[in-house]
């Protein structure tokens, strides 16, 4: 009974908070990025959509990302917009399972997205249906100080052995090979994902995050052993557990650390720390198991139609619009990310071009550990990774504990 | 007609007048009781009820809840959850170490209870940490402990590090021993946060004792002095007994403060490293409301356990207060 009262209260609160009320012919879009670049790109796209569809009255609610994450849990039921931004992978799973999103499989077929957006199709699907349309993603990989590499005469490592060999001269020169800030945990998951993708490949990543294989599985143990090798022979900066990913840029910018396993959004941070494009560069995370098909991390952002949307017809128009090659080209060059539509063009930027080369040739795209695994598993997993990084001798203890959590989460 | 009306009027007032003493307190209490019921009592029962469900906080499109009844399963899981026990252990640590605020506050109050010019200023300065928000205290202490740029890091660098230039010619430090990273160490992080929490709590206890000291009867001190009491004996046998009400309040607010420690943890470590600074209140937040939580049933079970622990303390204190009141009459 109280659950009902609660939902009524939530509805009341949500409707009071919304300043806009929808009428027929209105298209309400909830978006979740107030950062200057993405906000500009979104507003430009809205303007273009309006000029192409003058009969649709577009109403935009742009919210802070963290606020959106909690608000969506209420507004999908209480006061659904016609379109909302959200993330694919496991992040959309609770909403799909509760029947709060509308499948758009037919929209994909009508517009030829099955070919144009093929790379992302698997992660947009659940229970045999496709649930949204992505508009942007970005690559992960190793960002490095090319000036330090030049001084030490190191080439971009292609294989695991290259990478380990490159670390010795760095350490000799007093440079810590890797910087990282694990205070907020997820950065450690990026390193884990890459070592796991390179050691075992895409299938194992998916099976692990889907709870089909155990953490004490020999393949995952192998991943952790490789990680231990990386920590022992290369090493990460001290005090990483008390730094955010932004804090961890400081030793990188100062030249005390040479490499950073990160997503492309970090380039802005390097620039703000005073680094120029001549000082930094990018390489794909090196191959570990020879011959393994290369998969990459590429977290995507997408639009979804809530089941309770009032204007689904125009919502579908918007979804078709954001996937168009010309729209994705413009949108992503404004916000400095990569378009997903294979017919779109990439912005003129060194890192975007490298990113496009990396992702367009990858055999599989992972969404990142904390988006592929369910929330409770991701939290425990990332805490385990942090613990392991602070003390590698806890490896088996960590993995055993994660098995227990896994058993509970995926029952 | 006019006559009867007046009669009716006087009858009415006489009923009110008769019951005025009974009605008035309830009338004044009503708004507070109403809000207390809506925002405190009802949610308590809701949480307890919710702790028997497994629920990710979502409603279906038609507004029905996705919660499913699991009985005592959440409590069984809690029993086997190492993070729950770590949180409980940390709660006990908080409770014990936070008590240091009471004697520390007393001694600062005794020290400040002098008549010197400018004493008011010193008193306000000592009271200052209690006035600033816990979030600010957490931030300040977070910086204080920072091994790179904080006070701890700077002192450490002066002792154990030498400044050199790195490969690119930028200034950097080479340390013979790595600086202590208090908030990232599973052993010391909790103590670090408690120390930060003590700072405002001591100020709070100090102000309670300062007001208490104002009421200490001068003639009793005088009498004690004539009988040859001084120093510790004077404090223990003459002053402290008169400060009993202040001590009582100080202990109560400190216990409650320790049990609801949340802000500091959220600001300084978010329960980390790997959950080792969690307390029940923060663990509840993490499992239920945070980004990686969304397990409302389980979070409610944690909340219920915390509530029961608080209930024990608070009932005890209320009972003591009641006994004291009875004794006074």
Interface residues (C-beta under 8 A of the other chain):
Chain A: X2 X3 X4 X6 X7 X11 X66 X69 X70 X73 X76 X77 X94 X95 X97 X98 X99 X100 X147 X148 X151 X152 X173 X174 X175 X183 X184 X185 X238 X239 X241 X242 X250 X254 X255 X256 X306 X307 X308 X370 X375 X376 X378 X379 X383 X384 X386 X387 X390 X401 X408
Chain B: X46 X49 X50 X56 X57 X58 X59 X60 X61 X63 X65 X66 X67 X77 X82 X146 X147 X148 X164 X166 X167 X168 X170 X172 X174 X178 X179 X181 X183 X184 X186 X270 X272 X273 X274 X275 X286 X287 X289 X291 X292 X293 X294 X295
